[in-house]
Amino acid sequence: MGRAGRRLPALAALFYGALAALVLLGVQDVMFLYEENRCSMTYMYEYPEYLKIKLPKKTARRYPAYELYLYGEGSYAEENKNLLLTGIPVLFLPGNAGSYKQVRSLGSIALRKAEDVDFKYHFNFFSVNFNEELVALYGGSLQQQTKFVHECIKVILKLYRDQEFAPSSVAIVGHSMGGLVARALLTLKNFKPELINLLITQATPHTAPVMPLDKYLTDFYTAVNNHWILKAQDLRNLTTLSVAGGFRDYQVRSGLAFLPRLSQHDSALSVVSSAVPRAWASTDHLSIITEDPKKRMSVLNHHFVRHPAKMFEENPEAFTNLTGAFMWITVKGSKWTYSVYNDSDGKYFAFPLESHRKSYSHVYCENSMLVRKYFFNVWSCFLFSFLFKVVMLKLPDYPSLSHIVIQVPPAVGNKYTLGCEFFKEDSRTVQLPVTHLFSFGLSSSKILLNSTGLIYNVQLQHFNQVRMLQRFLRKPSVYRLHIPWSYEDSITVAKVPSLAEISAKLHIAQPHDDSSLPQLIIYSSPDCQYEVILKTSLIQVLGQIVRFHAGAFPVYIVSNILLTYGGQLSTLRSTGNFSLELVRTAKPYKVEPLISIVVFLQGFNWFREIWESLSLPEVDAAVLSSQDAWFPLVSLILFLFGTGIAYWSGVFFSTSLRLFSSLWLTLIRPTELQKDKLITPRRLCGMIPLALVSWTTCGAFAVLIIYLQYLFKVLKALAQPVNPALPRFSTQSPSNNKTLAEAVNSLKMHITILNLFTWIVLLNLPSLIYWLKNLRYNVRLDPDPCRSTAVILVCILEILMNSSTSEVKSSKLLKIAAKVPLPLSVAMLAFGRMHLYRVPHFVTFSLLLHVLCCFV
């Protein structure tokens, strides 16, 4: 090999190393670079107890792995043992691999709240044991879980039938996939929607599965979401709240937790936890359990959207009596501040509005530890943790309002600070263009605010994923990033003296029909100067790509390996190693343009009609492109990332095999591998039982067995002492260079096939884990997502592991087998990005052609 030839692998390794490093940077941003955990652990005052509820024999026999429990603590648990329940029934549904004991946090806090009101109102928390099944990765049991929950609801309501006012419905709290199971109840034929009045989901992926690893999972999602869209009119009596976890939740990104937006379904609300500063505030029991769906929705909006610093009032009084012998003070200025410490006398401050209406459009006030009194209930208050409260009033909306009155109560031992100002909206609003996505932080947009007021609004034009930096002086400040098209606001509190960094990242993309601008609202100090610097953060852009598209990485990686496999077949006479063939064949311009052309043509009715007449499935790329205009570029980046991962995973895989073979050679004296026919009675005796295992037990189990056999075969071949650098499969004389070269080429081909097959095993692993956990209940996995594929793979690999390049070279089908991986890679990316379970089918077809080459 010449100098240029030696330089090429080194450059390729450097390039693919850089791609893999970019992926690692994105993973680091998702996994580690987020805000600090401000949640606190809940503690119990008494030992928790879980009382198992006896189910009807028919139900227990049909669902032997599932159970229903009632939560209790101490004396409350003792009272509940006779099941004479008087509380409000709440059913908790755990999620993927979740435990029924997770209800402890909700149940314990609810019990403490009930004690505060002398058990005038209290909840009975029930919890379902789903045997900690991996339903986020294996969808075969989701329908079974849904039917069991229906039976549980009927059992729970029967426990209250002897009450004078027996409840006719339950409230459901679903965590993760438990929330999806709760929504799926509405799809059951015999389910009565009035059995549920309130549904609260926590970090539930509503729109799509995180990893679509089997058809049952995607079909379940399609059935649930289609039902909620088509039957939205019938769901108005069901109040639904979905709370997403924000950027700390790297398992379920918050964009998946938003319920479908339907104009007919106005009783659903989706929020991100970061947008709910008072999420820990207690909710009044009567309001949340009312039979009136409009009132329930008002309660949820009150606590999760408006963020008022008070309890919900259904019909607030139109007038408020201002009692107390407090001093009245009239404030006529447009700006005013007041601070008091340890004052025993309360005060009323009255702001006449008539003189301000012509010059100003808004009035804004902020305070710390203030009890508000007001006329006409016009205040819209927002509480920032325990720092301060702010309120803003748009004057034109209240033309008949004459005064604003603020009551400052006696401040014995406390300090109150209050500031108010009148301002014109245009004077406090500035627009700042966001730097281009490909500026990589090298350029920035800046604006300098010489603060003379208490609030400023910076509108972000052409918003993408950016990092914003604020420099400020002297006093702490609060920054609120407001996203107008969804409830995903975030709040940053900057301490003195420091440089505040705010990451502005979206959970869901801006709708096509929405032209509003994201806003950075600065709650400022009048005597401070603020410099806002906007930069595009490369690391956080990579993090967003990983966050939104990590589930599709296996498709891009396998596609690259399949292209490499095809390249090795096409150059069978001089088969290069995996890394060289990947450099030669894995080119994005061979794959991405074809998919883009198909997506473009699907915009025409005539092409769509032809497509549908051929019964072809919907192109995943078309769906993703409709959701994000940048997706074609993102897909190109993902392909390159997949190439980098495939390159280095191939190097790691090959190196690991050689290390294990060396260990094998050290521990066990290797025996020479005997060259035999591809199909022998002995191999048939091994093939048929494995096929039966696949059909009668679990397909993934049979796939794992044949994979281990193949792995053992390759390790044994690598340990053959033919030549330290050139191991072989054949037992022919090493002096025969031609035979030796064939043995080396065969081994390289086997390593690539084994690498490809490793990903198939990983994609089928969840169903194997599910089968092993439920083996005591049923020997056969039903439904099994890979049963048929496993039978085919067992037969294919039993032949391939004993094949060599000599059988394939003279085949008439070799050219076809070498060219097929390219269209299969295109099809894999076109149809597999949102349906990962299709990936093994494309690989299996390619391997099948390889087997045929051994005979034809």
C-alpha positions in Angstrom: 0.0 0.0 0.0 1.4 3.4 -1.0 1.7 6.4 1.2 -1.6 7.9 -0.1 -3.3 4.6 0.6 -2.0 4.5 4.1 -3.0 8.1 4.7 -6.6 7.4 3.8 -7.5 5.1 6.7 -5.8 7.5 9.2 -7.9 10.5 7.8 -11.0 8.4 7.9 -10.4 7.4 11.5 -9.8 11.0 12.4 -13.0 12.2 10.6 -15.2 9.5 12.1 -13.6 10.0 15.5 -14.7 13.7 15.3 -18.2 12.6 14.4 -18.4 10.2 17.3 -17.0 13.0 19.6 -19.9 15.3 18.4 -22.4 12.6 19.4 -20.8 12.3 22.8 -21.0 16.0 23.3 -24.7 15.9 22.5 -25.2 13.0 24.8 -23.4 14.9 27.6 -25.7 17.9 27.1 -28.8 15.6 27.4 -27.6 13.5 30.3 -25.7 16.0 32.5 -26.0 19.6 31.5 -29.4 20.6 32.9 -30.6 22.7 35.8 -30.1 21.6 39.4 -32.6 19.3 41.0 -34.9 21.5 43.0 -37.2 18.7 43.9 -37.2 17.3 47.5 -37.8 13.8 48.7 -41.1 13.2 50.4 -41.0 11.7 53.9 -43.5 9.6 55.8 -44.5 10.0 59.4 -45.6 6.3 59.7 -44.6 3.0 58.1 -46.3 2.5 54.7 -48.6 -0.5 54.2 -50.0 -1.9 51.0 -53.2 -3.8 51.4 -53.8 -6.3 48.7 -57.4 -6.1 47.3 -59.0 -9.4 46.6 -60.0 -9.6 42.9 -62.8 -11.8 41.4 -61.5 -15.3 40.6 -62.1 -14.9 36.9 -60.0 -11.7 36.9 -57.2 -13.2 39.0 -57.1 -16.2 36.8 -57.0 -14.1 33.6 -54.4 -11.7 34.8 -52.2 -13.8 37.2 -49.2 -11.4 37.1 -51.2 -8.3 38.1 -52.5 -7.1 41.5 -54.4 -4.2 43.1 -53.3 -2.6 46.3 -54.7 0.1 48.7 -52.1 2.4 50.3 -52.2 3.3 53.9 -50.0 4.4 56.9 -50.2 3.7 60.6 -53.7 3.9 62.1 -55.1 5.0 58.8 -53.9 1.6 57.3 -55.4 -0.3 60.2 -58.8 1.4 59.7 -58.8 0.5 56.0 -58.2 -3.2 56.6 -62.0 -3.8 56.9 -62.4 -1.9 53.5 -65.1 0.4 54.9 -63.8 3.3 52.8 -65.2 6.8 52.9 -62.6 8.8 50.9 -62.4 9.8 47.2 -61.0 6.9 45.1 -57.7 7.7 43.2 -56.1 5.0 41.2 -52.3 5.2 40.5 -50.9 3.4 37.4 -47.1 2.9 37.4 -45.2 3.2 34.1 -42.4 1.3 32.3 -40.7 -1.1 34.9 -42.5 0.9 37.6 -43.5 -0.3 41.0 -47.0 -0.1 42.6 -45.1 1.2 45.7 -44.5 4.5 43.8 -47.9 5.6 45.0 -46.4 6.2 48.5 -45.4 9.8 47.7 -48.8 10.8 46.6 -50.6 8.8 49.3 -48.5 10.1 52.1 -48.8 13.8 51.2 -52.5 13.4 50.6 -52.9 11.9 54.0 -51.0 14.8 55.7 -53.3 17.3 53.8 -56.4 15.4 54.9 -55.2 15.6 58.6 -54.9 19.4 58.2 -58.7 19.6 57.5 -59.6 16.9 60.1 -60.4 14.4 57.4 -63.3 16.4 56.2 -62.2 15.4 52.8 -59.6 12.7 52.0 -58.4 10.4 49.3 -58.1 6.6 49.1 -55.1 5.8 47.0 -55.2 2.5 45.1 -52.2 1.3 43.0 -51.9 -1.4 40.4 -49.0 -3.9 40.3 -48.1 -4.4 36.6 -45.2 -6.8 37.5 -42.7 -4.0 36.5 -43.2 -4.9 32.8 -41.1 -3.1 30.2 -44.2 -1.7 28.3 -42.3 1.2 26.9 -40.2 -1.2 24.9 -42.5 -4.2 24.5 -46.1 -3.3 23.5 -47.6 -6.8 23.6 -49.0 -6.4 27.1 -50.4 -2.9 26.9 -53.9 -4.1 25.8 -53.8 -6.6 28.6 -52.9 -3.9 31.2 -55.7 -1.7 29.9 -58.3 -4.4 30.4 -57.0 -5.2 33.9 -57.3 -1.5 34.9 -60.9 -1.6 33.7 -61.6 -4.5 36.0 -59.8 -2.7 38.9 -62.0 0.4 38.5 -65.1 -1.8 38.8 -63.7 -3.5 41.9 -62.8 -0.2 43.5 -66.3 1.3 42.9 -67.9 -1.8 44.4 -66.0 -1.1 47.7 -68.0 2.1 48.1 -71.5 0.7 47.1 -72.7 0.7 50.7 -72.0 4.4 51.2 -74.8 6.9 51.3 -73.1 9.0 48.6 -71.1 6.3 46.8 -68.7 7.7 44.1 -69.5 6.8 40.5 -66.1 7.5 39.1 -62.4 7.5 40.0 -59.5 9.9 39.4 -56.5 8.3 37.8 -52.9 9.4 38.1 -50.7 7.7 35.5 -46.9 7.8 35.5 -45.0 7.3 32.3 -46.7 4.6 30.3 -49.4 4.3 33.0 -50.8 7.5 31.6 -51.1 6.0 28.2 -52.8 2.9 29.6 -55.3 5.2 31.3 -56.1 7.0 28.0 -56.5 3.6 26.3 -59.4 2.8 28.6 -61.6 4.9 26.4 -60.9 2.6 23.4 -62.4 -0.4 25.1 -65.8 -1.4 23.7 -67.5 -2.0 27.1 -65.9 0.9 28.9 -68.1 3.7 30.2 -66.3 7.1 30.0 -68.1 8.4 33.0 -66.1 6.0 35.2 -63.2 8.5 35.0 -63.6 12.2 35.9 -60.0 13.3 36.1 -56.8 12.0 34.5 -53.4 13.3 35.5 -50.4 12.0 33.7 -46.8 12.5 34.7 -44.0 12.3 32.0 -46.2 10.2 29.8 -45.1 9.9 26.1 -48.5 10.6 24.5 -47.7 11.4 20.9 -45.3 8.5 20.1 -43.3 5.8 21.7 -39.7 6.6 22.8 -38.4 3.5 21.1 -40.9 1.9 18.6 -39.4 -1.6 18.9 -42.4 -3.7 18.0 -45.6 -3.4 15.9 -47.9 -3.9 18.9 -46.5 -0.7 20.5 -47.0 1.5 17.5 -50.4 0.0 16.8 -51.5 0.7 20.4 -50.4 4.3 20.1 -52.2 4.7 16.7 -55.4 3.3 18.2 -55.3 5.5 21.3 -54.5 8.7 19.5 -56.9 8.1 16.7 -59.7 7.4 19.2 -59.0 10.6 21.1 -59.0 12.6 17.8 -62.2 11.1 16.4 -64.1 10.9 19.7 -62.9 14.3 21.0 -66.4 15.5 21.3 -67.3 12.6 23.7 -64.3 13.3 26.0 -65.4 16.8 27.2 -66.5 15.4 30.5 -63.0 14.0 31.1 -60.6 16.5 32.4 -57.0 15.7 31.5 -53.7 17.2 32.7 -50.4 16.1 31.3 -47.2 17.3 33.2 -43.9 16.8 31.4 -40.6 16.6 33.3 -38.6 19.2 31.4 -35.0 18.8 30.4 -34.0 16.8 33.5 -36.2 14.0 32.1 -33.9 12.5 29.5 -35.9 9.3 29.1 -39.1 10.9 27.9 -38.5 14.3 26.2 -41.2 16.8 27.1 -42.4 17.2 23.5 -43.8 13.7 23.6 -45.8 14.4 26.7 -48.0 17.1 25.1 -51.6 15.9 24.4 -52.9 16.3 20.8 -54.2 19.8 20.2 -57.9 19.6 19.3 -60.2 22.6 19.0 -63.1 20.3 20.1 -61.4 19.0 23.2 -61.0 22.0 25.5 -60.8 20.0 28.7 -57.1 18.9 28.2 -54.1 20.8 29.4 -50.4 20.1 28.8 -47.6 21.8 30.8 -43.9 21.4 31.4 -43.0 21.2 35.1 -40.5 24.1 34.7 -43.5 26.4 33.8 -45.2 25.7 37.1 -43.3 27.5 39.9 -46.0 26.7 42.4 -46.3 23.1 41.4 -45.9 22.1 45.1 -48.9 24.2 46.1 -51.8 22.2 47.5 -55.1 22.1 45.5 -58.4 22.5 47.2 -60.1 19.0 47.3 -63.6 20.1 46.5 -62.7 21.9 43.3 -60.6 19.0 41.9 -63.2 16.4 42.5 -66.3 18.3 41.3 -68.6 16.7 38.7 -68.5 19.9 36.6 -65.8 19.4 33.9 -65.6 23.2 33.3 -64.9 23.8 36.9 -62.2 21.1 37.0 -60.6 22.7 34.0 -60.7 26.1 35.7 -59.0 24.6 38.7 -56.2 23.2 36.6 -55.7 26.4 34.7 -55.7 28.3 38.0 -52.9 26.3 39.5 -50.8 25.2 36.5 -51.1 28.1 34.1 -52.0 31.3 35.8 -49.9 30.7 38.9 -51.8 32.9 41.3 -50.6 33.0 44.9 -54.0 32.1 46.3 -56.5 29.3 46.4 -59.1 28.8 43.7 -62.4 30.7 43.9 -65.2 29.6 41.7 -67.2 32.8 42.0 -65.0 35.6 43.4 -66.7 38.5 45.0 -67.2 41.5 42.7 -66.4 43.8 45.6 -64.0 43.5 48.5 -64.5 45.3 51.8 -61.3 46.9 52.9 -61.5 46.7 56.7 -59.1 47.8 59.4 -58.0 51.1 60.7 -55.2 51.5 58.2 -53.8 54.7 56.9 -54.8 55.6 53.3 -52.1 57.0 51.1 -52.7 58.2 47.5 -49.9 57.6 45.0 -50.0 59.9 41.9 -46.6 59.3 40.4 -45.9 56.9 37.6 -43.1 55.2 39.5 -43.2 54.4 43.2 -41.3 52.2 45.6 -42.0 51.4 49.3 -40.1 49.4 51.8 -40.9 48.8 55.5 -39.5 46.7 58.2 -41.1 45.8 61.5 -44.0 48.2 61.1 -47.0 47.6 63.3 -49.3 49.8 61.3 -50.9 48.6 58.0 -51.5 50.9 55.1 -53.7 51.2 52.0 -52.1 52.7 48.9 -54.5 54.0 46.2 -53.4 54.6 42.6 -55.8 56.8 40.6 -55.8 55.6 37.0 -57.5 58.5 35.2 -54.4 60.6 34.9 -52.3 57.7 33.6 -54.6 56.2 30.9 -53.5 58.6 28.1 -49.8 58.2 28.6 -49.5 54.6 29.6 -50.9 51.2 28.6 -49.9 49.0 31.5 -49.4 49.1 35.3 -46.9 46.7 36.9 -46.2 45.9 40.6 -43.9 43.5 42.3 -43.4 42.7 46.0 -42.1 40.3 48.5 -44.4 38.7 51.1 -47.4 40.9 50.3 -51.0 40.1 51.0 -53.0 41.5 48.1 -56.4 43.3 48.4 -58.0 44.7 45.3 -61.1 46.0 43.6 -63.0 44.1 40.9 -60.5 41.1 41.1 -58.6 42.3 38.1 -55.2 41.2 39.2 -53.3 38.4 37.4 -50.6 37.4 39.8 -47.5 35.3 39.2 -45.5 33.9 42.0 -41.7 33.2 41.6 -40.9 30.6 44.2 -40.5 32.4 47.5 -38.7 35.4 46.0 -41.5 37.8 45.1 -44.8 38.2 43.4 -45.5 40.2 40.3 -48.7 41.5 38.8 -49.4 43.3 35.5 -52.6 45.0 34.4 -53.4 46.2 30.9 -55.4 49.4 31.4 -57.5 49.4 28.2 -59.0 46.1 29.3 -60.6 47.8 32.3 -62.0 51.2 31.2 -64.3 51.5 34.2 -61.6 50.9 36.8 -60.9 54.2 38.7 -58.3 53.1 41.3 -56.0 50.3 42.2 -55.7 49.8 45.9 -52.9 47.7 47.6 -53.0 46.8 51.2 -49.8 46.4 53.1 -50.5 44.6 56.4 -48.6 45.2 59.6 -45.0 44.0 59.2 -44.1 42.9 62.7 -40.7 41.2 62.4 -40.9 41.1 58.6 -39.7 43.2 55.7 -42.0 44.2 52.8 -40.8 45.7 49.6 -43.2 47.0 47.0 -42.6 48.7 43.7 -45.1 49.9 41.1 -44.8 51.7 37.8 -47.0 52.7 34.8 -45.4 52.2 31.4 -46.2 52.1 27.7 -45.7 48.6 26.2 -43.7 49.8 23.2 -41.1 51.5 25.4 -40.3 48.3 27.2 -40.3 45.9 24.2 -37.2 45.4 22.1 -36.5 42.8 19.4 -33.3 40.9 19.1 -32.4 38.7 16.1 -31.1 35.3 17.0 -27.8 34.2 15.5 -27.8 31.7 12.7 -27.8 28.0 13.5 -24.4 27.5 11.7 -22.7 30.4 13.5 -21.4 27.8 16.1 -21.1 30.5 18.7 -18.6 32.5 16.7 -21.0 35.4 16.2 -23.5 36.9 18.6 -26.4 39.4 18.8 -26.2 42.0 21.6 -28.4 44.6 23.1 -27.7 47.0 26.0 -30.6 47.9 28.3 -30.1 50.9 30.6 -32.9 49.9 33.0 -35.1 52.7 34.2 -38.1 50.4 35.1 -39.0 47.1 36.6 -39.8 45.0 33.6 -38.5 44.6 30.0 -39.5 42.3 27.2 -36.9 41.1 24.7 -38.5 39.4 21.7 -36.4 36.7 20.0 -36.6 36.8 16.2 -35.9 33.8 14.1 -35.6 31.6 17.2 -33.7 28.4 17.1 -31.7 26.7 19.9 -29.5 29.3 21.5 -27.7 30.2 24.7 -28.3 33.6 26.1 -25.9 35.4 28.4 -26.9 38.4 30.6 -24.5 40.7 32.3 -26.0 42.7 35.1 -25.0 44.9 38.1 -25.6 45.0 41.8 -28.9 43.3 42.4 -30.4 39.8 41.8 -32.7 39.5 38.8 -35.2 37.1 37.5 -35.5 36.0 33.9 -38.5 34.3 32.4 -38.3 32.7 29.0 -41.9 32.7 27.7 -42.9 30.4 24.8 -46.3 31.7 23.6 -47.4 28.6 21.7 -47.0 26.1 24.6 -46.8 26.0 28.4 -43.1 25.4 28.7 -41.8 28.6 30.2 -38.6 28.5 32.3 -37.5 30.8 35.1 -33.9 31.7 35.9 -32.8 33.5 39.1 -29.5 35.2 38.9 -27.5 36.0 42.0 -25.1 38.8 42.6 -22.4 39.2 41.3 -22.3 36.8 38.4 -22.9 36.2 34.7 -26.3 34.6 34.2 -26.5 31.9 31.5 -29.9 30.9 30.2 -30.4 28.0 27.8 -33.2 28.7 25.5 -34.4 25.3 24.0 -37.8 24.2 22.8 -39.7 21.1 23.8 -42.0 21.3 20.8 -41.6 23.1 17.5 -43.5 26.2 16.6 -46.8 25.5 14.8 -46.9 26.5 11.1 -49.8 28.8 11.7 -48.3 30.6 14.7 -46.3 33.8 14.1 -45.7 34.8 17.7 -42.2 35.4 19.0 -40.6 33.8 22.1 -39.9 36.4 24.8 -37.2 36.9 27.4 -39.0 38.8 30.2 -36.5 40.6 32.5 -37.8 41.5 35.9 -35.2 44.2 36.4 -33.9 46.8 38.8 -34.3 50.5 37.8 -30.6 51.3 38.6 -29.0 48.5 36.7 -27.6 48.1 33.3 -28.3 44.8 31.4 -26.4 43.4 28.4 -28.1 40.6 26.6 -25.9 38.5 24.4 -27.4 35.8 22.2 -25.2 33.0 20.9 -25.8 29.7 19.2 -24.4 26.9 21.3 -23.1 24.1 19.3 -23.1 21.7 22.2 -26.8 22.4 22.9 -27.7 22.1 19.3 -26.1 18.7 19.3 -28.0 18.0 22.5 -31.3 18.8 20.9 -30.5 16.5 18.0 -29.8 13.7 20.4 -32.8 14.5 22.5 -35.2 14.5 19.6 -33.7 11.8 17.4 -31.6 9.4 19.6 -34.3 6.8 19.2 -33.5 6.6 15.4 -29.8 6.1 15.9 -30.0 2.3 15.5 -31.6 2.8 12.1 -28.7 4.9 10.8 -26.1 2.7 12.4 -27.5 -0.5 10.9 -28.0 1.2 7.6 -24.2 2.1 7.5 -23.2 -1.5 8.5 -25.6 -2.9 5.8 -23.9 -0.7 3.1 -20.5 -1.9 4.3 -21.7 -5.5 4.1 -22.8 -4.9 0.5 -19.5 -3.4 -0.3 -17.7 -6.5 1.1 -19.9 -8.7 -1.1 -19.2 -6.6 -4.2 -15.4 -6.9 -3.7 -15.4 -10.5 -2.6 -12.2 -11.4 -4.5 -10.3 -8.9 -2.4 -12.5 -8.3 0.7 -11.3 -5.4 2.7 -11.8 -5.2 6.4 -14.9 -3.5 7.9 -13.4 0.0 8.4 -12.1 0.3 4.8 -15.3 -0.9 3.3 -17.3 1.5 5.4 -15.2 4.4 4.2 -15.7 3.3 0.6 -19.4 2.5 0.7 -21.2 4.4 3.5 -21.9 7.7 1.7 -24.9 9.8 2.5 -25.4 11.0 -1.1 -26.2 7.4 -2.0 -29.2 7.3 0.4 -30.5 10.7 1.5 -31.3 12.2 -2.0 -33.5 9.2 -2.9 -35.6 9.6 0.2 -35.9 13.4 -0.3 -37.1 12.8 -3.9 -39.8 10.4 -2.6 -40.9 12.8 0.1 -41.1 15.6 -2.6 -43.1 13.5 -5.0 -45.6 12.6 -2.2 -46.7 16.2 -2.3 -48.4 15.4 -5.6 -51.8 13.7 -5.5 -51.0 11.4 -8.5 -47.9 10.0 -6.8 -49.7 9.6 -3.5 -52.5 7.6 -5.3 -50.0 5.3 -7.0 -48.2 4.9 -3.6 -51.4 3.9 -1.8 -52.5 1.6 -4.7 -49.3 -0.4 -4.1 -50.2 -0.6 -0.4 -46.9 0.9 0.6 -46.6 2.2 4.2 -46.3 5.9 4.9 -42.7 7.2 4.6 -41.4 8.1 8.0 -39.3 10.9 6.5 -42.4 12.6 5.1 -44.0 12.7 8.6 -40.9 14.0 10.2 -40.4 16.6 7.5 -43.9 17.9 8.0 -43.2 18.3 11.7 -39.9 20.0 11.2 -38.7 21.9 8.1 -35.1 21.3 9.1 -35.5 17.5 9.2 -33.7 16.8 5.8 -30.6 18.5 7.1 -31.0 16.8 10.5 -31.3 13.4 8.7 -28.0 14.1 6.9 -26.3 14.9 10.2 -27.8 11.8 11.8 -26.5 9.6 8.9 -23.0 11.0 9.4 -23.3 10.4 13.1 -24.5 6.8 12.3 -21.4 6.4 10.1 -19.1 7.6 12.9 -20.7 5.3 15.5 -20.7 2.3 13.0 -17.0 2.9 12.3 -15.8 2.9 15.9 -18.3 0.3 17.1 -16.9 -1.9 14.3 -13.4 -1.3 15.4 -14.3 -2.0 19.0 -16.3 -5.1 18.1 -13.5 -6.5 16.0 -10.9 -5.7 18.6 -13.0 -7.3 21.4 -13.4 -10.5 19.3 -9.7 -10.7 18.9 -9.0 -10.1 22.6 -11.6 -12.8 23.6 -10.1 -15.2 21.0 -6.6 -14.6 22.6 -8.1 -15.4 26.0 -9.7 -18.5 24.5 -6.3 -19.6 23.0 -4.7 -19.1 26.4 -7.3 -21.1 28.4 -8.2 -23.8 25.9 -6.2 -25.6 23.3 -8.0 -24.9 20.0 -9.0 -27.7 17.7 -8.9 -27.3 14.0 -12.3 -26.5 12.4 -13.5 -29.1 10.0 -14.6 -28.0 6.6 -18.0 -29.7 5.8 -21.1 -29.3 3.7 -23.4 -26.4 4.4 -26.3 -28.6 5.2 -25.7 -31.9 7.1 -28.0 -34.1 9.3 -26.2 -32.8 12.3 -26.9 -29.2 11.5 -30.5 -29.9 10.7 -30.8 -31.5 14.1 -29.6 -28.2 15.6 -31.7 -26.0 13.3 -35.1 -27.7 13.8 -35.1 -27.6 17.6 -34.1 -23.9 17.6 -36.9 -23.2 15.1 -39.3 -25.0 17.5 -38.0 -23.1 20.4 -38.7 -19.9 18.5 -42.2 -20.9 17.6 -43.3 -22.4 21.0 -41.5 -20.1 23.5 -39.9 -16.8 22.5 -38.4 -15.8 19.2 -35.8 -13.5 20.8 -34.6 -16.4 22.9 -33.9 -18.5 19.8 -32.2 -15.5 18.1 -29.9 -15.1 21.2 -29.0 -18.8 21.1 -28.1 -18.8 17.4 -26.2 -15.6 18.0 -24.1 -17.1 20.8 -23.4 -20.1 18.5 -22.2 -17.8 15.8 -20.1 -15.8 18.2 -18.5 -19.0 19.6 -17.8 -20.1 16.0 -16.0 -16.8 15.1 -14.0 -16.8 18.4 -12.9 -20.4 17.7 -11.9 -19.4 14.2 -9.9 -16.4 15.4 -8.0 -18.6 17.8 -6.7 -20.9 15.0 -2.9 -20.9 15.1 -2.4 -20.6 11.3 -0.6 -17.3 11.4 -0.4 -14.7 14.1 -1.8 -12.1 11.8 -4.0 -14.3 9.5 -6.4 -16.6 11.3 -8.7 -18.8 9.1 -11.8 -21.0 9.0 -10.4 -23.6 6.7 -8.1 -26.6 7.7 -6.3 -26.6 4.4 -2.5 -26.1 4.3 -1.4 -22.6 5.2 1.2 -22.8 2.4 -1.6 -22.4 -0.1 -1.8 -18.6 -0.3 -5.1 -18.7 -2.2 -6.8 -20.8 0.4 -5.3 -18.7 3.1 -6.7 -15.5 1.5 -10.1 -17.1 1.2 -10.0 -18.0 4.9 -9.1 -14.5 5.8 -11.8 -13.0 3.6 -14.4 -15.4 5.0 -13.5 -14.4 8.5 -13.8 -10.7 7.7 -17.2 -11.3 6.2 -18.3 -13.3 9.3 -17.3 -10.5 11.6 -19.4 -8.0 9.6 -22.4 -10.3 9.6 -22.0 -10.9 13.4 -21.7 -7.1 13.9 -24.9 -6.7 11.9 -26.6 -9.4 13.8 -25.6 -7.9 17.1 -28.0 -5.0 16.5 -30.8 -7.3 15.7 -30.3 -9.1 19.0 -30.3 -5.7 20.8 -33.5 -4.6 19.1 -35.2 -7.8 20.2 -33.9 -7.8 23.7 -36.9 -6.2 25.4 -39.3 -9.0 24.4 -36.8 -11.5 25.7 -36.6 -9.7 29.1 -40.4 -9.6 29.2 -40.6 -13.3 28.5 -38.1 -14.2 31.2 -39.9 -12.1 33.8 -43.2 -13.8 33.0 -41.9 -17.3 32.4 -43.6 -18.6 35.6 -47.0 -17.6 34.2 -46.6 -18.7 30.6 -43.9 -20.5 28.7 -45.0 -19.0 25.4 -44.6 -15.3 24.7 -47.9 -14.1 23.2 -47.9 -11.9 21.2 -44.3 -12.4 20.0 -43.1 -9.6 17.8 -40.2 -11.6 16.3 -41.5 -15.2 16.1 -41.6 -15.5 12.3 -38.4 -13.5 11.8 -36.6 -15.6 14.4 -37.4 -18.9 12.6 -36.0 -17.5 9.3 -32.9 -16.1 11.0 -32.2 -19.4 12.7 -32.2 -21.2 9.4 -30.1 -18.5 7.7 -27.4 -18.2 10.3 -27.1 -21.9 10.8 -26.0 -22.0 7.1 -24.0 -18.8 7.0 -21.8 -19.6 10.0 -20.5 -22.6 8.2 -20.1 -20.9 4.8 -17.0 -19.3 3.2 -16.4 -17.0 0.3 -15.5 -19.9 -2.0 -19.2 -20.9 -2.2 -20.3 -17.4 -3.0 -17.7 -16.2 -5.5 -19.1 -18.3 -8.4 -22.7 -17.6 -7.6 -25.0 -16.1 -10.3 -26.8 -14.2 -7.6 -23.7 -12.5 -6.2 -24.1 -9.3 -8.1 -27.7 -9.0 -7.0 -26.8 -9.8 -3.4 -24.1 -7.2 -3.5 -26.3 -4.4 -4.9 -29.4 -5.1 -2.8 -28.0 -3.6 0.5 -28.1 -0.1 -1.0 -31.9 -0.1 -1.7 -32.5 -1.9 1.5 -30.6 0.9 3.4 -32.7 3.5 1.6 -35.9 1.6 2.5 -34.7 1.2 6.1 -34.2 4.9 6.5 -37.5 5.6 4.7 -39.7 3.2 6.7 -37.7 2.4 9.9 -37.0 5.7 11.6 -40.4 5.7 13.4 -40.8 1.9 13.2 -37.6 0.3 14.5 -39.1 -3.2 14.4 -38.8 -3.1 10.6 -35.0 -3.0 10.7 -34.5 -6.7 11.3 -36.7 -7.5 8.3 -34.4 -5.6 5.9 -31.3 -7.2 7.4 -32.9 -10.7 7.2 -33.7 -10.2 3.5 -30.1 -9.3 2.7 -28.8 -12.3 4.6 -31.3 -14.5 2.8 -29.8 -13.5 -0.5 -26.3 -14.3 0.8 -27.5 -17.8 1.7 -29.0 -18.3 -1.7 -25.6 -17.4 -3.2 -24.1 -20.4 -1.4 -26.3 -22.7 -3.5 -27.1 -20.9 -6.8 
